[in-house]
Amino acid sequence: MNKLKYILFGMLIVLFDLAVYAVLGLLLMHYDDTYNESKGEYWNIASISFSEKIPYIAIIVLNAINLIAIVYLIYQIVKWMKKTSKLR
């Protein structure tokens, strides 16, 4: 039962992460729809309004958090594999 709880919790975190990505993606679609060449180069910070910078920065932060989580997960798997291989 304990392992099932961890698996369900992990799946919940992944679903929440995907939902946040979807919401941020929808918020960033506004920039695509209202892009004006006179404001600057496409996806340049100068051409993004303040309300569009928030989801832009949030998705970069979320990418960094996910990268750290993946590295930590790989570290834990390698640590677990080393531990179990010494027992055999």
Secondary structure, 3 states (H helix, E strand, C coil): CHHHHHHHHHHHHHHHHHHHHHHHHHHHHHHHHHCCHHHCCCCCHHHCCHHHHHHHHHHHHHHHHHHHHHHHHHHHHHHHHHHHHHHC
